[in-house]
Amino acid sequence: MFGDLLQKARLKAGMTQEELAATVRLTREYISLLEHDKRTPTIHVFIRLARALRVSPGTLIEQVEKSLPRKT
């Protein structure tokens, strides 16, 4: 879900995990945990990630919402 979207956005931005981590002042290990859906970012980290990837936070939220299973 979020991890897949984060990884796709990072790759589209042409960034490595190390580069993204340095830009948002996190560790590469934490970025990896996010990309594997082992951690969930705080809203502050979410916004920093979106800005670093040049994606609006709102667009990223919409993408996450679209990836969620629909309840019937």
SULKAFEN-V279468 format. One record per pair of residues at least 6 apart in sequence whose C-alpha atoms are under 7 Angstrom apart, sorted by the first residue. I is the first residue (numbers start at 1). J is the second residue. D is the distance in whole Angstrom. If there is no record, write none. Layout:
BEGIN
I,J,D + I,J,D
END
This chain:
BEGIN
1,64,6 + 1,67,6 + 2,37,7 + 2,64,6 + 3,34,5 + 3,35,4 + 3,36,5 + 3,37,5 + 4,35,6 + 6,35,6 + 7,35,6 + 9,53,7 + 10,53,6 + 13,53,6 + 17,28,6 + 17,31,6 + 18,28,5 + 21,27,5 + 21,28,5 + 21,31,6 + 23,52,7 + 24,48,6 + 24,49,6 + 24,52,7 + 33,39,6 + 34,40,6 + 47,57,6 + 50,56,6 + 50,57,5
END
